């Protein structure tokens, strides 16, 4: 039996899990910190990579615009269309390769220059189908009423 002076300071059940709780919390916090540092490093690498790819692609596009502008000036001076030189074709092929590589790295398909046109045709066709059906029905039923009279 305990006297009032000998009673433990806390009442209730005391277990040995308190001894493990502190190191487990420290380990979990350390792992969270490590995960946050790893994610931050991955983000920094990704940003640097994206910046490098963007700079390289912009330089290639600027060079292509410059070469095509010079080609256009030569065509205007000649007064007719001129075929592309091998250097111009090679430059355009490199630009397309760079764009394909960037699309692959981003996990996206290379956009088609005709997506806008196909979307326009699709929306126009969708809008015209009901009109065509109404006009077809009017034509068929309109001709039948004229034959009966």
TORPA-4810 file (N, C-alpha, C, O; in nm, 3 decimals):
<nodes>
NODE_1_0.081_-0.118_0.000_0.000_0.000_0.000_0.086_0.125_0.000_0.196_0.128_0.054_X
NODE_2_0.030_0.227_-0.063_0.101_0.353_-0.071_0.041_0.452_0.026_-0.079_0.450_0.054_X
NODE_3_0.125_0.536_0.076_0.074_0.649_0.153_0.058_0.764_0.055_0.097_0.752_-0.061_X
NODE_4_0.002_0.877_0.101_-0.018_0.991_0.012_0.114_1.040_-0.045_0.118_1.088_-0.159_X
NODE_5_0.217_1.030_0.029_0.347_1.079_-0.020_0.411_0.981_-0.117_0.491_1.021_-0.200_X
NODE_6_0.377_0.855_-0.109_0.439_0.753_-0.192_0.363_0.727_-0.322_0.410_0.651_-0.407_X
NODE_7_0.245_0.788_-0.338_0.165_0.763_-0.458_0.239_0.816_-0.581_0.305_0.920_-0.576_X
NODE_8_0.227_0.742_-0.693_0.288_0.792_-0.816_0.219_0.922_-0.859_0.104_0.946_-0.824_X
NODE_9_0.293_1.006_-0.935_0.243_1.137_-0.975_0.127_1.126_-1.073_0.038_1.210_-1.072_X
NODE_10_0.126_1.024_-1.156_0.017_1.008_-1.251_-0.067_0.890_-1.210_-0.017_0.788_-1.162_X
NODE_11_-0.194_0.906_-1.231_-0.282_0.795_-1.199_-0.312_0.718_-1.326_-0.294_0.773_-1.435_X
NODE_12_-0.355_0.599_-1.317_-0.386_0.519_-1.434_-0.276_0.417_-1.460_-0.189_0.394_-1.376_X
NODE_13_-0.283_0.358_-1.578_-0.190_0.252_-1.615_-0.068_0.312_-1.682_-0.082_0.397_-1.771_X
NODE_14_0.047_0.272_-1.642_0.173_0.315_-1.703_0.223_0.198_-1.786_0.232_0.086_-1.737_X
NODE_15_0.257_0.226_-1.914_0.306_0.118_-1.998_0.445_0.150_-2.051_0.495_0.261_-2.033_X
NODE_16_0.505_0.053_-2.114_0.638_0.071_-2.172_0.634_0.132_-2.311_0.739_0.162_-2.367_X
NODE_17_0.515_0.153_-2.368_0.506_0.210_-2.503_0.550_0.355_-2.506_0.590_0.405_-2.611_X
NODE_18_0.545_0.423_-2.397_0.591_0.562_-2.391_0.739_0.571_-2.424_0.783_0.672_-2.479_X
NODE_19_0.813_0.471_-2.393_0.956_0.472_-2.423_0.981_0.460_-2.573_1.082_0.511_-2.622_X
NODE_20_0.892_0.394_-2.647_0.908_0.379_-2.791_0.843_0.494_-2.869_0.879_0.519_-2.983_X
NODE_21_0.750_0.562_-2.808_0.676_0.666_-2.876_0.768_0.781_-2.922_0.754_0.828_-3.035_X
NODE_22_0.858_0.824_-2.840_0.947_0.935_-2.874_1.034_0.903_-2.995_1.035_0.982_-3.090_X
NODE_23_1.107_0.793_-2.997_1.190_0.761_-3.114_1.108_0.739_-3.242_1.155_0.771_-3.351_X
NODE_24_0.988_0.683_-3.230_0.904_0.663_-3.347_0.863_0.797_-3.406_0.866_0.816_-3.528_X
NODE_25_0.824_0.891_-3.321_0.786_1.025_-3.367_0.905_1.092_-3.435_0.890_1.153_-3.541_X
NODE_26_1.022_1.081_-3.375_1.142_1.141_-3.434_1.170_1.079_-3.571_1.204_1.150_-3.666_X
NODE_27_1.156_0.946_-3.583_1.181_0.878_-3.710_1.080_0.921_-3.816_1.117_0.944_-3.931_X
NODE_28_0.953_0.933_-3.779_0.849_0.974_-3.874_0.874_1.117_-3.921_0.862_1.146_-4.040_X
NODE_29_0.908_1.206_-3.829_0.936_1.345_-3.865_1.058_1.352_-3.956_1.060_1.428_-4.052_X
NODE_30_1.161_1.272_-3.926_1.281_1.270_-4.010_1.248_1.219_-4.150_1.299_1.273_-4.248_X
NODE_31_1.165_1.115_-4.161_1.126_1.064_-4.292_1.043_1.166_-4.369_1.058_1.179_-4.491_X
NODE_32_0.956_1.237_-4.300_0.878_1.343_-4.366_0.969_1.453_-4.418_0.950_1.504_-4.528_X
NODE_33_1.067_1.490_-4.339_1.163_1.592_-4.382_1.244_1.544_-4.502_1.270_1.621_-4.594_X
NODE_34_1.284_1.418_-4.500_1.358_1.361_-4.611_1.273_1.359_-4.738_1.322_1.391_-4.846_X
NODE_35_1.147_1.320_-4.724_1.056_1.318_-4.839_1.036_1.459_-4.895_1.035_1.477_-5.017_X
NODE_36_1.020_1.557_-4.808_1.002_1.695_-4.853_1.127_1.745_-4.925_1.116_1.812_-5.027_X
NODE_37_1.245_1.713_-4.872_1.369_1.754_-4.937_1.384_1.687_-5.074_1.426_1.751_-5.170_X
NODE_38_1.348_1.558_-5.083_1.357_1.487_-5.210_1.262_1.548_-5.312_1.299_1.567_-5.428_X
NODE_39_1.138_1.579_-5.270_1.042_1.640_-5.362_1.089_1.778_-5.409_1.072_1.813_-5.525_X
NODE_40_1.147_1.854_-5.317_1.197_1.987_-5.355_1.312_1.973_-5.455_1.320_2.051_-5.550_X
NODE_41_1.400_1.876_-5.434_1.510_1.855_-5.527_1.459_1.812_-5.664_1.509_1.857_-5.767_X
NODE_42_1.358_1.724_-5.665_1.299_1.680_-5.792_1.234_1.797_-5.866_1.245_1.808_-5.988_X
NODE_43_1.167_1.883_-5.792_1.104_2.000_-5.854_1.210_2.093_-5.913_1.192_2.146_-6.023_X
NODE_44_1.319_2.113_-5.841_1.426_2.199_-5.891_1.488_2.141_-6.017_1.515_2.213_-6.113_X
NODE_45_1.512_2.010_-6.018_1.568_1.945_-6.136_1.472_1.958_-6.253_1.514_1.988_-6.365_X
NODE_46_1.345_1.937_-6.228_1.244_1.946_-6.335_1.236_2.088_-6.391_1.227_2.106_-6.513_X
NODE_47_1.240_2.187_-6.303_1.235_2.326_-6.349_1.358_2.358_-6.433_1.346_2.419_-6.539_X
NODE_48_1.476_2.317_-6.387_1.598_2.343_-6.463_1.593_2.272_-6.598_1.633_2.329_-6.700_X
NODE_49_1.544_2.147_-6.600_1.533_2.073_-6.725_1.436_2.142_-6.819_1.466_2.159_-6.937_X
NODE_50_1.319_2.182_-6.768_1.220_2.250_-6.851_1.275_2.380_-6.906_1.252_2.413_-7.022_X
NODE_51_1.347_2.455_-6.822_1.407_2.580_-6.868_1.508_2.555_-6.979_1.513_2.630_-7.077_X
NODE_52_1.589_2.451_-6.964_1.691_2.420_-7.065_1.625_2.380_-7.197_1.666_2.425_-7.304_X
NODE_53_1.523_2.295_-7.189_1.453_2.251_-7.309_1.383_2.369_-7.375_1.385_2.382_-7.498_X
NODE_54_1.322_2.455_-7.295_1.253_2.572_-7.350_1.350_2.665_-7.421_1.321_2.714_-7.531_X
NODE_55_1.465_2.690_-7.360_1.565_2.778_-7.422_1.613_2.717_-7.554_1.626_2.788_-7.654_X
NODE_56_1.639_2.586_-7.553_1.686_2.520_-7.675_1.580_2.525_-7.785_1.612_2.551_-7.901_X
NODE_57_1.453_2.500_-7.749_1.347_2.502_-7.849_1.323_2.644_-7.901_1.299_2.663_-8.020_X
NODE_58_1.329_2.743_-7.814_1.312_2.882_-7.859_1.423_2.924_-7.954_1.399_2.995_-8.052_X
NODE_59_1.546_2.881_-7.925_1.658_2.913_-8.013_1.639_2.848_-8.150_1.664_2.910_-8.253_X
NODE_60_1.594_2.723_-8.151_1.570_2.653_-8.278_1.458_2.721_-8.357_1.468_2.735_-8.479_X
NODE_61_1.352_2.762_-8.288_1.242_2.829_-8.356_1.285_2.965_-8.410_1.247_3.003_-8.520_X
NODE_62_1.364_3.038_-8.332_1.411_3.169_-8.377_1.498_3.154_-8.502_1.486_3.233_-8.596_X
NODE_63_1.585_3.053_-8.503_1.670_3.029_-8.619_1.584_2.990_-8.740_1.610_3.035_-8.851_X
NODE_64_1.483_2.907_-8.720_1.396_2.867_-8.830_1.320_2.987_-8.886_1.306_3.001_-9.008_X
NODE_65_1.271_3.073_-8.800_1.200_3.194_-8.846_1.294_3.283_-8.927_1.255_3.337_-9.030_X
NODE_66_1.417_3.296_-8.879_1.515_3.379_-8.950_1.543_3.322_-9.089_1.544_3.396_-9.188_X
NODE_67_1.566_3.191_-9.098_1.596_3.128_-9.227_1.476_3.136_-9.321_1.493_3.163_-9.440_X
NODE_68_1.355_3.113_-9.268_1.236_3.121_-9.353_1.208_3.264_-9.398_1.157_3.286_-9.508_X
NODE_69_1.240_3.361_-9.315_1.224_3.502_-9.355_1.319_3.536_-9.469_1.281_3.604_-9.565_X
NODE_70_1.442_3.488_-9.460_1.539_3.511_-9.569_1.492_3.441_-9.697_1.506_3.495_-9.806_X
NODE_71_1.436_3.321_-9.683_1.385_3.249_-9.799_1.270_3.326_-9.863_1.261_3.337_-9.986_X
NODE_72_1.181_3.379_-9.780_1.068_3.457_-9.831_1.117_3.583_-9.903_1.061_3.619_-10.007_X
NODE_73_1.219_3.648_-9.851_1.276_3.766_-9.918_1.333_3.728_-10.054_1.317_3.802_-10.151_X
NODE_74_1.400_3.613_-10.062_1.455_3.568_-10.191_1.342_3.540_-10.290_1.354_3.569_-10.409_X
NODE_75_1.232_3.482_-10.241_1.117_3.457_-10.329_1.056_3.586_-10.379_1.020_3.597_-10.497_X
NODE_76_1.045_3.684_-10.292_0.989_3.814_-10.335_1.078_3.880_-10.438_1.030_3.939_-10.534_X
NODE_77_1.210_3.871_-10.417_1.303_3.931_-10.513_1.297_3.858_-10.647_1.309_3.921_-10.752_X
NODE_78_1.279_3.726_-10.643_1.272_3.649_-10.767_1.136_3.664_-10.835_1.126_3.646_-10.956_X
NODE_79_1.032_3.696_-10.759_0.899_3.712_-10.816_0.822_3.582_-10.830_0.714_3.581_-10.889_X
NODE_80_0.875_3.473_-10.779_0.805_3.345_-10.783_0.855_3.257_-10.668_0.953_3.289_-10.601_X
NODE_81_0.785_3.145_-10.648_0.824_3.054_-10.540_0.957_2.987_-10.573_0.985_2.954_-10.689_X
NODE_82_1.038_2.968_-10.471_1.166_2.899_-10.485_1.164_2.773_-10.400_1.103_2.772_-10.293_X
NODE_83_1.228_2.668_-10.445_1.234_2.547_-10.361_1.325_2.572_-10.241_1.416_2.654_-10.245_X
NODE_84_1.297_2.498_-10.133_1.382_2.508_-10.014_1.517_2.445_-10.044_1.527_2.344_-10.114_X
NODE_85_1.620_2.507_-9.989_1.754_2.448_-10.003_1.767_2.332_-9.905_1.683_2.314_-9.817_X
NODE_86_1.872_2.254_-9.922_1.896_2.140_-9.832_1.917_2.189_-9.689_1.872_2.125_-9.594_X
NODE_87_1.985_2.304_-9.673_2.008_2.360_-9.539_1.875_2.399_-9.474_1.855_2.374_-9.355_X
NODE_88_1.785_2.460_-9.551_1.655_2.499_-9.498_1.572_2.377_-9.459_1.509_2.375_-9.354_X
NODE_89_1.573_2.276_-9.544_1.500_2.153_-9.513_1.556_2.086_-9.388_1.481_2.040_-9.302_X
NODE_90_1.689_2.081_-9.378_1.752_2.018_-9.262_1.716_2.094_-9.134_1.691_2.032_-9.031_X
NODE_91_1.714_2.227_-9.142_1.678_2.308_-9.026_1.534_2.281_-8.983_1.506_2.267_-8.864_X
NODE_92_1.443_2.274_-9.079_1.303_2.246_-9.047_1.286_2.105_-8.990_1.205_2.085_-8.899_X
NODE_93_1.360_2.010_-9.041_1.353_1.873_-8.988_1.407_1.868_-8.845_1.351_1.799_-8.760_X
NODE_94_1.516_1.942_-8.817_1.570_1.946_-8.680_1.470_2.009_-8.585_1.454_1.964_-8.472_X
NODE_95_1.403_2.114_-8.631_1.301_2.179_-8.548_1.188_2.082_-8.517_1.142_2.073_-8.403_X
NODE_96_1.143_2.009_-8.618_1.037_1.911_-8.595_1.084_1.801_-8.500_1.009_1.757_-8.413_X
NODE_97_1.208_1.757_-8.516_1.263_1.654_-8.425_1.268_1.705_-8.282_1.235_1.632_-8.188_X
NODE_98_1.310_1.832_-8.265_1.314_1.891_-8.130_1.173_1.896_-8.070_1.155_1.868_-7.952_X
NODE_99_1.075_1.933_-8.151_0.938_1.940_-8.102_0.884_1.802_-8.067_0.814_1.786_-7.967_X
NODE_100_0.917_1.702_-8.148_0.874_1.565_-8.117_0.940_1.515_-7.988_0.876_1.450_-7.906_X
NODE_101_1.069_1.547_-7.972_1.140_1.506_-7.851_1.078_1.571_-7.728_1.060_1.505_-7.626_X
NODE_102_1.046_1.699_-7.736_0.983_1.769_-7.624_0.846_1.708_-7.594_0.812_1.688_-7.477_X
NODE_103_0.769_1.680_-7.696_0.638_1.618_-7.674_0.653_1.482_-7.609_0.573_1.446_-7.522_X
NODE_104_0.753_1.405_-7.649_0.777_1.273_-7.589_0.818_1.288_-7.444_0.770_1.213_-7.359_X
NODE_105_0.906_1.383_-7.414_0.950_1.403_-7.276_0.835_1.446_-7.187_0.831_1.412_-7.068_X
NODE_106_0.740_1.520_-7.242_0.625_1.565_-7.164_0.514_1.461_-7.163_0.415_1.478_-7.092_X
NODE_107_0.529_1.355_-7.241_0.427_1.251_-7.244_0.301_1.295_-7.316_0.192_1.248_-7.284_X
NODE_108_0.315_1.385_-7.411_0.200_1.436_-7.486_0.222_1.408_-7.634_0.336_1.402_-7.680_X
NODE_109_0.115_1.391_-7.709_0.132_1.377_-7.854_0.167_1.511_-7.916_0.129_1.617_-7.866_X
NODE_110_0.239_1.506_-8.024_0.272_1.629_-8.097_0.144_1.685_-8.156_0.073_1.613_-8.227_X
NODE_111_0.111_1.811_-8.128_-0.016_1.865_-8.179_-0.015_1.872_-8.332_0.087_1.898_-8.394_X
NODE_112_-0.130_1.847_-8.388_-0.146_1.853_-8.533_-0.182_1.995_-8.572_-0.262_2.059_-8.503_X
NODE_113_-0.126_2.045_-8.681_-0.165_2.181_-8.724_-0.308_2.186_-8.775_-0.363_2.295_-8.795_X
NODE_114_-0.368_2.070_-8.798_-0.502_2.067_-8.854_-0.609_2.040_-8.750_-0.725_2.019_-8.787_X
NODE_115_-0.575_2.041_-8.621_-0.675_2.014_-8.517_-0.787_2.116_-8.520_-0.904_2.081_-8.503_X
NODE_116_-0.751_2.242_-8.540_-0.854_2.346_-8.545_-0.947_2.327_-8.663_-1.068_2.346_-8.652_X
NODE_117_-0.890_2.288_-8.777_-0.972_2.267_-8.896_-1.064_2.147_-8.877_-1.182_2.154_-8.913_X
NODE_118_-1.013_2.039_-8.822_-1.099_1.921_-8.803_-1.207_1.949_-8.700_-1.319_1.900_-8.713_X
NODE_119_-1.176_2.029_-8.598_-1.277_2.065_-8.499_-1.386_2.150_-8.564_-1.504_2.134_-8.533_X
NODE_120_-1.347_2.241_-8.654_-1.445_2.324_-8.724_-1.536_2.238_-8.811_-1.657_2.256_-8.811_X
NODE_121_-1.477_2.145_-8.884_-1.557_2.058_-8.970_-1.650_1.972_-8.886_-1.767_1.953_-8.921_X
NODE_122_-1.599_1.919_-8.775_-1.681_1.835_-8.689_-1.799_1.913_-8.632_-1.912_1.864_-8.633_X
NODE_123_-1.774_2.034_-8.583_-1.883_2.113_-8.524_-1.982_2.158_-8.631_-2.103_2.161_-8.607_X
NODE_124_-1.932_2.194_-8.750_-2.020_2.237_-8.858_-2.107_2.120_-8.905_-2.226_2.137_-8.928_X
NODE_125_-2.047_2.004_-8.920_-2.122_1.886_-8.963_-2.229_1.851_-8.861_-2.342_1.819_-8.897_X
NODE_126_-2.193_1.857_-8.735_-2.289_1.826_-8.629_-2.406_1.924_-8.632_-2.521_1.886_-8.609_X
NODE_127_-2.378_2.050_-8.661_-2.483_2.150_-8.664_-2.569_2.138_-8.790_-2.688_2.170_-8.787_X
NODE_128_-2.511_2.091_-8.902_-2.584_2.086_-9.028_-2.667_1.959_-9.046_-2.758_1.957_-9.128_X
NODE_129_-2.639_1.854_-8.971_-2.713_1.728_-8.987_-2.863_1.748_-8.960_-2.944_1.705_-9.041_X
NODE_130_-2.903_1.812_-8.849_-3.048_1.832_-8.830_-3.110_1.917_-8.939_-3.223_1.889_-8.982_X
NODE_131_-3.039_2.019_-8.985_-3.091_2.104_-9.093_-3.109_2.022_-9.221_-3.209_2.037_-9.291_X
NODE_132_-3.012_1.936_-9.252_-3.022_1.852_-9.372_-3.139_1.755_-9.360_-3.209_1.731_-9.458_X
NODE_133_-3.161_1.700_-9.241_-3.275_1.609_-9.223_-3.408_1.681_-9.241_-3.500_1.628_-9.303_X
NODE_134_-3.418_1.800_-9.188_-3.543_1.878_-9.200_-3.568_1.913_-9.346_-3.680_1.899_-9.396_X
NODE_135_-3.463_1.960_-9.416_-3.479_1.995_-9.557_-3.512_1.872_-9.641_-3.594_1.879_-9.733_X
NODE_136_-3.447_1.758_-9.610_-3.477_1.635_-9.683_-3.621_1.591_-9.662_-3.689_1.551_-9.757_X
NODE_137_-3.668_1.598_-9.537_-3.807_1.561_-9.508_-3.903_1.656_-9.579_-4.004_1.612_-9.634_X
NODE_138_-3.873_1.786_-9.578_-3.959_1.883_-9.646_-3.964_1.856_-9.795_-4.070_1.865_-9.857_X
NODE_139_-3.850_1.822_-9.854_-3.844_1.794_-9.997_-3.925_1.670_-10.031_-4.003_1.670_-10.126_X
NODE_140_-3.907_1.563_-9.951_-3.979_1.438_-9.978_-4.129_1.457_-9.959_-4.206_1.419_-10.046_X
NODE_141_-4.172_1.514_-9.848_-4.314_1.530_-9.821_-4.374_1.643_-9.903_-4.493_1.639_-9.934_X
NODE_142_-4.294_1.742_-9.939_-4.343_1.851_-10.023_-4.372_1.803_-10.163_-4.471_1.846_-10.223_X
NODE_143_-4.288_1.715_-10.217_-4.310_1.660_-10.352_-4.431_1.567_-10.353_-4.502_1.563_-10.453_X
NODE_144_-4.455_1.491_-10.247_-4.570_1.402_-10.241_-4.702_1.477_-10.242_-4.799_1.432_-10.302_X
NODE_145_-4.706_1.591_-10.176_-4.832_1.668_-10.172_-4.858_1.732_-10.308_-4.974_1.750_-10.344_X
NODE_146_-4.757_1.767_-10.384_-4.776_1.826_-10.515_-4.822_1.721_-10.616_-4.897_1.754_-10.708_X
NODE_147_-4.780_1.596_-10.602_-4.819_1.490_-10.694_-4.967_1.453_-10.676_-5.033_1.414_-10.772_X
NODE_148_-5.018_1.463_-10.557_-5.156_1.424_-10.530_-5.256_1.524_-10.589_-5.368_1.485_-10.619_X
NODE_149_-5.219_1.647_-10.607_-5.316_1.745_-10.655_-5.333_1.745_-10.804_-5.412_1.823_-10.857_X
</nodes>
